[in-house]
Amino acid sequence: MEKKYQVFVSSTYEDLQEERKKVMEALLQMNCFPVGMEYFNASDSSQWEVIKSLIRECDYYVLIVAGRYGSIEEESGKSYTQKEFEYAIEQGVPVISFVHKKPESLPGTKIESEQIKRDKLDGFKVCVKRKLCKFWGNADELASQVVLSLTSLIKTDPRTGWVKADEISSAEANKELLKLKEEN
């Protein structure tokens, strides 16, 4: 039975559109279902409730960090990216993280201009680096790192995933097998 995995991709958005696109394409080539903010539907629920629901449904979580901290959620004072990361860990979703090698080399539009956000980003990176993470310098390198790391993670920490309905036995077939087993 071939499984397909649902993978949540978390990062700031405006500054990492190219990188996210490459990662999403790589995940699709791996027969995974990528989940990210670009695919969110309109909803009656709050943004945070939708995000939490999607993270809980995912098999794996990919974090991409570069030079921006991102939109801050008022109640916690943390970026949505950091909240997503912490929530995935709380929920026991396997996390793989990718941090930019040299964020100071990024163009000015891809780096935080406010000191408070730069400080928060530095603190967030310290948390991320407490676990093993990989470093990247461009979109192609990032996509390659994601494929290699996720392939390894799938082998070491297999998850439920998705299978085609015609590849699994039905409840009726299982009942029939149990009945025949009892008769024998």
VOKE-493246 format. One record per residue (C-alpha): residue in one letter; x, y, z; chain; residue number from 1. Coordinates in pm, whole numbers, plus 32768, in hexadecimal, padded with zeros to 4 digits. Layout:
N
<'A',<X,Y,Z>,'A',NUM>
...
END
This chain:
184
<'M',<8000,8000,8000>,'A',1>
<'E',<8093,814A,7F98>,'A',2>
<'K',<8057,825D,8094>,'A',3>
<'K',<8045,83CE,804D>,'A',4>
<'Y',<8094,84C2,8161>,'A',5>
<'Q',<8000,8614,81B2>,'A',6>
<'V',<8114,8711,81FD>,'A',7>
<'F',<80DB,8868,8298>,'A',8>
<'V',<81D0,896C,8215>,'A',9>
<'S',<8206,8A90,8302>,'A',10>
<'S',<82C8,8BD1,82C1>,'A',11>
<'T',<8297,8D40,8295>,'A',12>
<'Y',<81E9,8D71,814A>,'A',13>
<'E',<8239,8EAF,8088>,'A',14>
<'D',<83B3,8E88,809B>,'A',15>
<'L',<83BD,8D11,8056>,'A',16>
<'Q',<82C5,8CE1,7F39>,'A',17>
<'E',<83CA,8C50,7E4A>,'A',18>
<'E',<8454,8B69,7F56>,'A',19>
<'R',<82F9,8AF3,7FBD>,'A',20>
<'K',<82A1,8AAF,7E51>,'A',21>
<'K',<83DA,89D8,7E23>,'A',22>
<'V',<8394,8919,7F65>,'A',23>
<'M',<8227,88E1,7F06>,'A',24>
<'E',<8291,885E,7DAF>,'A',25>
<'A',<838F,8777,7E51>,'A',26>
<'L',<8287,86F1,7F41>,'A',27>
<'L',<8197,86B1,7E21>,'A',28>
<'Q',<82AA,85F1,7D6B>,'A',29>
<'M',<82D0,851E,7EA6>,'A',30>
<'N',<815A,84CD,7E8F>,'A',31>
<'C',<8114,859C,7FC6>,'A',32>
<'F',<7FF2,8689,7FFE>,'A',33>
<'P',<8086,87DE,8055>,'A',34>
<'V',<7FBB,88BC,813D>,'A',35>
<'G',<8008,8A2D,8160>,'A',36>
<'M',<7F6C,8B82,8182>,'A',37>
<'E',<7F4E,8BA9,800B>,'A',38>
<'Y',<7E4C,8A90,8011>,'A',39>
<'F',<7D76,8B0E,8133>,'A',40>
<'N',<7C04,8B34,80E3>,'A',41>
<'A',<7B1F,8C47,815A>,'A',42>
<'S',<7A94,8BDC,82AA>,'A',43>
<'D',<79AF,8C47,83C3>,'A',44>
<'S',<7AB9,8BD3,84BB>,'A',45>
<'S',<7BD7,8CAC,8534>,'A',46>
<'Q',<7D1F,8C97,8475>,'A',47>
<'W',<7DCB,8BF0,859B>,'A',48>
<'E',<7CB9,8AE9,85C2>,'A',49>
<'V',<7CD6,8A8F,844F>,'A',50>
<'I',<7E51,8A76,846A>,'A',51>
<'K',<7E3F,8997,85A0>,'A',52>
<'S',<7D44,88B1,84F9>,'A',53>
<'L',<7E21,888B,83C5>,'A',54>
<'I',<7F5B,8847,8492>,'A',55>
<'R',<7EA6,8739,855A>,'A',56>
<'E',<7E3A,8690,8415>,'A',57>
<'C',<7F9A,868F,8382>,'A',58>
<'D',<8092,8573,8395>,'A',59>
<'Y',<81C8,8650,8392>,'A',60>
<'Y',<8221,87BF,83C5>,'A',61>
<'V',<832D,887E,8304>,'A',62>
<'L',<83AE,89C9,838E>,'A',63>
<'I',<846C,8AC1,82B4>,'A',64>
<'V',<851A,8BE7,835B>,'A',65>
<'A',<85D3,8D02,82AE>,'A',66>
<'G',<85EB,8E77,82FA>,'A',67>
<'R',<8489,8ED5,8364>,'A',68>
<'Y',<83CD,8E89,84A5>,'A',69>
<'G',<8275,8EBB,840C>,'A',70>
<'S',<811C,8F29,8477>,'A',71>
<'I',<80F5,8F37,85EE>,'A',72>
<'E',<7FC1,8EAB,8695>,'A',73>
<'E',<7F53,8FB0,8794>,'A',74>
<'E',<7EF4,8ED0,88B6>,'A',75>
<'S',<803E,8E12,88CD>,'A',76>
<'G',<812A,8F15,8839>,'A',77>
<'K',<81BE,8DFF,8760>,'A',78>
<'S',<81C0,8DDC,85E8>,'A',79>
<'Y',<80CA,8CE9,854E>,'A',80>
<'T',<81F8,8C25,84CD>,'A',81>
<'Q',<8281,8BF9,862D>,'A',82>
<'K',<8129,8BA1,86B7>,'A',83>
<'E',<80FB,8A9D,85A3>,'A',84>
<'F',<8250,8A04,85F2>,'A',85>
<'E',<8207,89F0,8766>,'A',86>
<'Y',<80AA,8963,8728>,'A',87>
<'A',<812D,8852,863E>,'A',88>
<'I',<8223,87E6,874C>,'A',89>
<'E',<810E,87EB,8856>,'A',90>
<'Q',<8037,870E,8778>,'A',91>
<'G',<814F,8614,873C>,'A',92>
<'V',<8163,8659,85C7>,'A',93>
<'P',<82C7,860A,8550>,'A',94>
<'V',<8378,8751,84FC>,'A',95>
<'I',<849B,8793,8413>,'A',96>
<'S',<8530,88EF,840C>,'A',97>
<'F',<85FA,89AE,830B>,'A',98>
<'V',<86AE,8AF2,8363>,'A',99>
<'H',<874F,8BDF,8267>,'A',100>
<'K',<88CE,8BCD,8273>,'A',101>
<'K',<890C,8D43,824E>,'A',102>
<'P',<87D1,8E13,827E>,'A',103>
<'E',<88A9,8F4E,8288>,'A',104>
<'S',<88F1,8F12,8115>,'A',105>
<'L',<877F,8F26,80BA>,'A',106>
<'P',<86F3,905E,8010>,'A',107>
<'G',<866C,916B,80FB>,'A',108>
<'T',<8503,9111,80AC>,'A',109>
<'K',<8540,8FB2,8134>,'A',110>
<'I',<85D2,9023,8281>,'A',111>
<'E',<8518,90AF,83AF>,'A',112>
<'S',<853A,9227,83C5>,'A',113>
<'E',<84B5,9248,852A>,'A',114>
<'Q',<85AD,91F7,8640>,'A',115>
<'I',<84A2,9155,8719>,'A',116>
<'K',<844B,9060,8603>,'A',117>
<'R',<85BC,9018,85C1>,'A',118>
<'D',<85E7,8FC8,8733>,'A',119>
<'K',<84B4,8EE5,8730>,'A',120>
<'L',<8537,8E37,85F6>,'A',121>
<'D',<8687,8DFB,869F>,'A',122>
<'G',<85D7,8D66,87CF>,'A',123>
<'F',<8500,8C8A,86EE>,'A',124>
<'K',<8635,8C0B,8636>,'A',125>
<'V',<86D1,8BAA,8784>,'A',126>
<'C',<859B,8AD4,87CC>,'A',127>
<'V',<85A1,8A3B,866F>,'A',128>
<'K',<8713,89E4,8686>,'A',129>
<'R',<86DD,8923,87CB>,'A',130>
<'K',<8673,8806,86E7>,'A',131>
<'L',<873A,878F,85BD>,'A',132>
<'C',<86FA,8873,8495>,'A',133>
<'K',<878B,88A2,833A>,'A',134>
<'F',<8811,89E2,82A0>,'A',135>
<'W',<87C9,8A62,8142>,'A',136>
<'G',<883B,8B7C,8060>,'A',137>
<'N',<8749,8B7D,7F37>,'A',138>
<'A',<85F8,8AF0,7ECE>,'A',139>
<'D',<8685,89C3,7E14>,'A',140>
<'E',<8769,8961,7F34>,'A',141>
<'L',<8644,8985,8024>,'A',142>
<'A',<8564,88A4,7F50>,'A',143>
<'S',<8678,879C,7F40>,'A',144>
<'Q',<86AD,87AC,80B7>,'A',145>
<'V',<8536,8782,80F2>,'A',146>
<'V',<8525,864F,800F>,'A',147>
<'L',<8652,85A8,80B3>,'A',148>
<'S',<85E5,85F7,8216>,'A',149>
<'L',<8479,859A,81E5>,'A',150>
<'T',<84D5,8453,8139>,'A',151>
<'S',<85AC,83F9,8264>,'A',152>
<'L',<84A0,8466,835C>,'A',153>
<'I',<8397,8395,82AD>,'A',154>
<'K',<8478,8263,82D8>,'A',155>
<'T',<84CC,82A4,8444>,'A',156>
<'D',<8378,832B,84B3>,'A',157>
<'P',<8268,829B,83D2>,'A',158>
<'R',<8114,833C,83FC>,'A',159>
<'T',<7FB0,82DF,83A8>,'A',160>
<'G',<7FAC,8385,8253>,'A',161>
<'W',<7EA8,8351,8146>,'A',162>
<'V',<7E61,8221,806E>,'A',163>
<'K',<7D6E,81EF,7F50>,'A',164>
<'A',<7C27,815A,7FC4>,'A',165>
<'D',<7C41,8038,7ECF>,'A',166>
<'E',<7D8F,7FD2,7F67>,'A',167>
<'I',<7D07,7F8B,80C1>,'A',168>
<'S',<7C1A,7E7C,8128>,'A',169>
<'S',<7AB5,7ED6,8178>,'A',170>
<'A',<7A0E,7E9F,82C8>,'A',171>
<'E',<7929,7D9D,8227>,'A',172>
<'A',<7A4F,7CD9,819C>,'A',173>
<'N',<7AF5,7CDE,82F3>,'A',174>
<'K',<79B7,7C58,8398>,'A',175>
<'E',<79A4,7B41,8295>,'A',176>
<'L',<7B11,7AE5,82D2>,'A',177>
<'L',<7AD8,7AD5,844C>,'A',178>
<'K',<79A2,79FF,841A>,'A',179>
<'L',<7A62,790B,833C>,'A',180>
<'K',<7B81,7902,8433>,'A',181>
<'E',<7A93,78A7,854E>,'A',182>
<'E',<79F7,7794,8478>,'A',183>
<'N',<7B4C,76FB,8434>,'A',184>
END
